[in-house]
């Protein structure tokens, strides 16, 4: 399996399996089948609401001798409502219990946004809005306080690598001023409609590996009635992507994934369809030429489908 070497020397698969929007009732089977197909990195989060089921799929695969725990690279994320330092260790222990593993290979701060605490026994996952309302209540924790609490997870052996997700370049720069444990990975929305070229260049210069989510563009957002997603053509059907796919005798999805991995960016596509699972996993088995890369880069529109400011705009200050 093709891997990227993190700054610590840890090898991380360049193509993983994303668990966002995998239905809870299907998740265990999907994860088990993905392991059978050859996936070793699974990208989860508290907010996805399916970590216990993902853990069931992994436990079954281990019991069936498909893999050992050390063969897998399991990723999870700290949700916004658990940013206060006193809540960090407790929630990661709950997540580890849900996954039925002793440590996470990589643990992200999901967003650089602190929200008011919601106890797991009240609602889990807690989501964006407080107590089931449509009200966003900001929390009091700073990014520095939360990061320092996360660093203790590494000290305790609960987490092996730390990461940040949905951070801007200025926030990354600030975090690096005080981080005792540097972020190994930055996870961002990244596809031909949203290159974020300067952010990618800066992170890579700081030896922070980039993981892209939503690599196929607007597809995952159309069922969510995302107005931005409805304004653009599907990348899977875009004439430029289709032409490059035909040139290389590959699927459009493979072109989109290879465009990222060839530039040193990891990807976490999701599919419950066995054939597409395999197709995505084998996207590294050809190379795009420089002209292909330039043509794909030229599609950039600066459109972000997963923009936290769309949620933050509901704070009272914006009302």
MOLINNOR-V861991 format. One record per residue. N is the residue number from 1. OMEGA is omega in whole degrees, 0 to 359 (* if undefined). NEAR is the number of other ideal C-beta (glycine too) atoms within 10 Angstrom. Layout:
N | OMEGA | NEAR
N | OMEGA | NEAR
This chain:
1 | 178 | 14
2 | 181 | 13
3 | 169 | 15
4 | 180 | 17
5 | 176 | 11
6 | 184 | 19
7 | 180 | 14
8 | 186 | 11
9 | 178 | 6
10 | 177 | 17
11 | 180 | 12
12 | 178 | 21
13 | 181 | 21
14 | 176 | 22
15 | 178 | 25
16 | 182 | 25
17 | 180 | 28
18 | 185 | 24
19 | 177 | 25
20 | 177 | 17
21 | 170 | 12
22 | 184 | 26
23 | 183 | 11
24 | 185 | 13
25 | 179 | 9
26 | 193 | 14
27 | 182 | 23
28 | 181 | 21
29 | 179 | 15
30 | 180 | 23
31 | 179 | 26
32 | 180 | 19
33 | 178 | 18
34 | 176 | 29
35 | 177 | 22
36 | 181 | 14
37 | 178 | 18
38 | 179 | 14
39 | 178 | 24
40 | 176 | 20
41 | 176 | 24
42 | 185 | 27
43 | 181 | 26
44 | 179 | 27
45 | 172 | 21
46 | 188 | 23
47 | 181 | 19
48 | 174 | 21
49 | 184 | 19
50 | 185 | 26
51 | 180 | 27
52 | 180 | 16
53 | 175 | 24
54 | 178 | 28
55 | 178 | 23
56 | 178 | 19
57 | 179 | 23
58 | 180 | 24
59 | 179 | 17
60 | 180 | 15
61 | 177 | 22
62 | 179 | 17
63 | 180 | 8
64 | 178 | 11
65 | 173 | 7
66 | 181 | 13
67 | 167 | 15
68 | 179 | 9
69 | 184 | 15
70 | 176 | 7
71 | 187 | 12
72 | 176 | 19
73 | 188 | 22
74 | 186 | 24
75 | 171 | 26
76 | 189 | 28
77 | 175 | 25
78 | 181 | 28
79 | 188 | 25
80 | 184 | 28
81 | 181 | 27
82 | 184 | 29
83 | 179 | 29
84 | 186 | 16
85 | 184 | 16
86 | 181 | 10
87 | 190 | 21
88 | 183 | 25
89 | 182 | 16
90 | 183 | 11
91 | 179 | 19
92 | 177 | 24
93 | 176 | 13
94 | 181 | 16
95 | 177 | 24
96 | 177 | 21
97 | 178 | 12
98 | 180 | 19
99 | 183 | 22
100 | 176 | 15
101 | 183 | 18
102 | 181 | 9
103 | 170 | 17
104 | 176 | 23
105 | 181 | 22
106 | 182 | 26
107 | 184 | 25
108 | 156 | 27
109 | 192 | 27
110 | 176 | 22
111 | 174 | 22
112 | 185 | 21
113 | 177 | 20
114 | 176 | 20
115 | 181 | 23
116 | 184 | 17
117 | 170 | 20
118 | 183 | 22
119 | 179 | 10
120 | 180 | 15
121 | 176 | 6
122 | 178 | 10
123 | 180 | 14
124 | 355 | 16
125 | 188 | 15
126 | 181 | 22
127 | 184 | 15
128 | 192 | 18
129 | 186 | 16
130 | 170 | 18
131 | 177 | 11
132 | 180 | 11
133 | 172 | 8
134 | 182 | 8
135 | 173 | 13
136 | 178 | 19
137 | 181 | 15
138 | 175 | 15
139 | 184 | 17
140 | 186 | 10
141 | 172 | 21
142 | 176 | 13
143 | 180 | 18
144 | 180 | 13
145 | 181 | 15
146 | 181 | 22
147 | 180 | 24
148 | 174 | 16
149 | 177 | 20
150 | 177 | 26
151 | 179 | 17
152 | 176 | 16
153 | 177 | 22
154 | 179 | 16
155 | 183 | 10
156 | 180 | 12
157 | 179 | 9
158 | 183 | 19
159 | 181 | 24
160 | 179 | 18
161 | 176 | 23
162 | 178 | 22
163 | 177 | 23
164 | 181 | 26
165 | 176 | 20
166 | 177 | 21
167 | 171 | 24
168 | 179 | 12
169 | 182 | 16
170 | 178 | 10
171 | 176 | 13
172 | 181 | 19
173 | 180 | 12
174 | 181 | 15
175 | 181 | 18
176 | 179 | 12
177 | 185 | 7
178 | 185 | 10
179 | 171 | 17
180 | 172 | 10
181 | 183 | 17
182 | 176 | 15
183 | 180 | 26
184 | 187 | 21
185 | 170 | 23
186 | 179 | 24
187 | 183 | 25
188 | 169 | 22
189 | 185 | 19
190 | 179 | 24
191 | 184 | 26
192 | 176 | 23
193 | 180 | 22
194 | 184 | 21
195 | 185 | 18
196 | 190 | 20
197 | 182 | 11
198 | 178 | 9
199 | 178 | 18
200 | 181 | 21
201 | 181 | 12
202 | 181 | 16
203 | 181 | 22
204 | 177 | 15
205 | 178 | 8
206 | 180 | 15
207 | 173 | 12
208 | 181 | 21
209 | 178 | 24
210 | 166 | 22
211 | 179 | 27
212 | 166 | 24
213 | 184 | 21
214 | 183 | 25
215 | 181 | 29
216 | 174 | 21
217 | 192 | 24
218 | 190 | 21
219 | 185 | 16
220 | 187 | 20
221 | 181 | 16
222 | 178 | 12
223 | 180 | 9
224 | 182 | 11
225 | 179 | 8
226 | 186 | 16
227 | 179 | 10
228 | 181 | 16
229 | 182 | 20
230 | 183 | 10
231 | 185 | 10
232 | 175 | 15
233 | 174 | 14
234 | 177 | 14
235 | 180 | 24
236 | 180 | 17
237 | 182 | 9
238 | 183 | 21
239 | 180 | 8
240 | 182 | 17
241 | 180 | 26
242 | 181 | 15
243 | 179 | 13
244 | 178 | 23
245 | 180 | 19
246 | 179 | 11
247 | 184 | 13
248 | 182 | 15
249 | 178 | 8
250 | 176 | 19
251 | 177 | 19
252 | 179 | 20
253 | 179 | 21
254 | 177 | 21
255 | 181 | 27
256 | 180 | 26
257 | 181 | 27
258 | 175 | 26
259 | 178 | 26
260 | 187 | 24
261 | 179 | 18
262 | 178 | 16
263 | 175 | 16
264 | 183 | 12
265 | 179 | 21
266 | 182 | 24
267 | 182 | 29
268 | 180 | 24
269 | 179 | 27
270 | 170 | 21
271 | 175 | 20
272 | 180 | 14
273 | 186 | 11
274 | 182 | 13
275 | 180 | 10
276 | 173 | 15
277 | 182 | 21
278 | 179 | 14
279 | 180 | 18
280 | 184 | 28
281 | 183 | 24
282 | 182 | 17
283 | 180 | 25
284 | 189 | 16
285 | 172 | 10
286 | 180 | 13
287 | 171 | 10
288 | 176 | 19
289 | 186 | 11
290 | 179 | 7
291 | 177 | 10
292 | 182 | 20
293 | 181 | 16
294 | 179 | 10
295 | 179 | 17
296 | 178 | 23
297 | 183 | 13
298 | 179 | 10
299 | 185 | 19
300 | 177 | 14
301 | 183 | 12
302 | 183 | 8
303 | 178 | 16
304 | 180 | 18
305 | 182 | 22
306 | 185 | 19
307 | 180 | 15
308 | 179 | 15
309 | 174 | 9
310 | 176 | 13
311 | 182 | 16
312 | 180 | 16
313 | 177 | 12
314 | 174 | 14
315 | 180 | 12
316 | 183 | 9
317 | 181 | 8
318 | 186 | 9
319 | * | 6
